[in-house]
Amino acid sequence: MTAAVALTQAGCANPPVTGPEGLTISPPGDPTLVLRIDPLFKPLPALKFPLESLSDVDRRVFVDAGEGGAIQRLLIVQFETVQRGGTFRFRYPAKPPAQFGSETYRFNAYVHDDQAEAAKFPDREAGITRKFLVAKGFEVPRLYRVARLARVSDPDGMSEVIILYLENADTDFPPGPLDGADEDGDLPMNATTAQAMLVRLKSVIVPIPE
């Protein structure tokens, strides 16, 4: 298996490291979590920004794009910490549960209208990431199929890790709002489709050691 290597990159602590089996990355302050990423996904510079007045986000984006920069798939690994002096805490159960490596994560899968959310919340994750990808020359889908894992990574609720696997879903739905979407604008997947998405997530990002 690929070993994690400590490197320094301007403006990017814990950068992804290239090895013979793909990239490896570990979250800031948690060297026990090391993730190997399929080499089909190309790393972009780290995205770091405050999320309102609650937390600081360190978001790592990996792109699998076709000709002309059309995004087919994304992997996003997000490390989020409570802002210094803040009273907010990450507190949520790992339900519905999914095993990923040695840890249990909260798992959900859904179809997401990224374009609509980015327009509604330009200063949150979707808006910032979409603008970032466009600036890098990528053709960004309107819709994604999403598998999401999230885990509170600090016993005091000071940090969390989120892993997102996204697939271009533009050809699966007609223009306009998603029919049957929830209050967040997301369309939940049925259990069978959700589990298939989780399998695909686990095929392209692997915790080391497993």
KAGI-V787960 format. One record per backbone hydrogen bond with DSSP energy under -0.5 kcal/mol. NH is the residue of the N-H (numbers start at 1). CO is the residue of the C=O. If there is no record, write none. Layout:
NH|CO, NH|CO
//
This chain:
7|5, 9|12, 12|9, 17|24, 19|22, 22|19, 23|37, 24|17, 25|35, 27|33, 30|27, 33|30, 34|32, 34|208, 35|25, 36|206, 37|23, 38|204, 41|38, 42|40, 42|63, 44|61, 47|59, 48|46, 49|57, 51|55, 52|50, 54|51, 55|51, 56|81, 57|49, 58|79, 59|47, 60|77, 61|59, 62|75, 63|42, 64|73, 65|63, 66|70, 69|66, 70|67, 71|69, 71|139, 72|64, 73|64, 74|166, 75|62, 76|164, 77|60, 78|76, 78|162, 79|58, 80|78, 80|160, 81|56, 82|158, 83|54, 86|83, 90|157, 91|89, 95|93, 98|105, 100|103, 103|100, 105|98, 106|150, 107|96, 108|148, 110|146, 111|187, 112|144, 113|185, 114|112, 114|142, 115|142, 117|113, 118|114, 119|115, 120|116, 121|117, 124|121, 127|121, 128|124, 129|125, 130|126, 131|127, 132|128, 133|129, 134|130, 135|131, 136|132, 137|134, 138|133, 139|69, 140|138, 144|112, 145|167, 146|110, 147|165, 148|108, 149|163, 150|106, 151|161, 153|151, 153|159, 154|159, 157|154, 160|80, 161|151, 162|78, 163|149, 164|76, 165|147, 166|74, 167|145, 168|72, 169|143, 172|169, 173|170, 181|178, 182|186, 185|182, 187|111, 188|186, 189|109, 194|190, 195|191, 196|192, 197|193, 198|194, 199|195, 200|196, 201|197, 202|198, 203|199, 204|200, 204|201, 205|201, 206|36, 208|34
//
